[in-house]
């Protein structure tokens, strides 16, 4: 299942890398034109801060995702959050999302891990929606102390059912394969479900 | 930007340790496979995320965020909900930035339904997160699917919040 080094390099520096690099170049030029070279320097040093902040979190998040993927038995994932898991799979996805700590550097690697282990799109969308709307860490650390209990309760009441709704809609959207663009040599998780690979 | 090694990073690495111990105890050297996969994911996605962060850093100074915040402070009723849904995606998604801003808007008298719509739109449609993490890691098709599935969520959240305010009265800030 492991790909040769060269193809991983090609993947890392594939089209999306260059699209983002192009965006960065154009936006940097716009900042220079509109606000001068000083603003470019400020943005760069802000970027460096963000990178330093994200790096230990991203490394931890991806390591966690790799380990989760290695631990999770694919047949169990298929049973609980696979295509035939029904409403229960969507509820589980949303609940696991709410319990996932940290920012996008933990949740997105975990989505990739679940996708690779055979979770279906409804559960994945419910997971991301549950995490972003109702993530417990964000509520406890930021919302409650800053905005107060009443506002937080109103907001939770207004959004609590919506991850389930998003998951249900995701199952009905007519789209073929929706996985990460990983190339022809790495098919979606379905064939792996049978027995794992170890 | 907060401390580089704050409580958030501790929680993540504590979970890494737990997952590693669980993997070690499973038969078949799962911990090695897991660590390799994690490193693989990091190698493949790292460069993309770095340039995406670079791009995001250059885009935020040219967005008129302050102006929009003032505008929303004046919005009320369903107009506030619409404005919240429209401007939400452009706000950087991190709670570090958006939560203090919410507090400022709440104190300045912005409507609670509008704020809830804004917060919901920034969480579900936040462009920063979509471009920095979702497209690089899950691809454009999945991102499109998720956006289509959650297109109604911010306005629905705003409307439900308006209903709550109508029935129960506005929440007291800071309580």
Interface residues (C-beta under 8 A of the other chain):
Chain A: X2 X8 X11 X12 X13 X16 X17 X20 X21 X23 X24 X27 X28 X30 X31 X34 X35 X39 X40 X42 X43 X44 X46 X47 X49 X50 X51 X52 X53 X54 X56 X57 X58 X59 X60 X61 X62 X63 X64 X65 X66 X67 X68 X69 X70 X71 X101 X102 X103 X104 X105 X106 X108 X109 X111 X112 X115 X121 X124 X125 X128 X129 X132 X133 X137 X138 X141 X142 X143 X146 X147 X148 X149 X150 X151 X153 X154 X155 X157 X158 X159 X162 X165 X166 X167 X169 X170 X173 X175 X177 X178 X179 X180 X181 X198
Chain B: X1 X2 X4 X5 X7 X8 X9 X11 X12 X13 X15 X16 X19 X20 X22 X23 X26 X28 X29 X30 X31 X33 X34 X35 X36 X37 X38 X39 X40 X41 X42 X43 X44 X45 X46 X47 X48 X49 X50 X51 X52 X53 X54 X55 X57 X58 X59 X60 X61 X62 X93 X94 X95 X96 X99 X100 X102 X103 X106 X112 X115 X116 X119 X120 X123 X124 X126 X129 X131 X132 X133 X134 X135 X136 X137 X138 X139 X140 X141 X142 X144 X145 X146 X148 X149 X150 X152 X153 X156 X157 X158 X160 X161 X164 X165 X168 X171 X172 X173 X174 X175
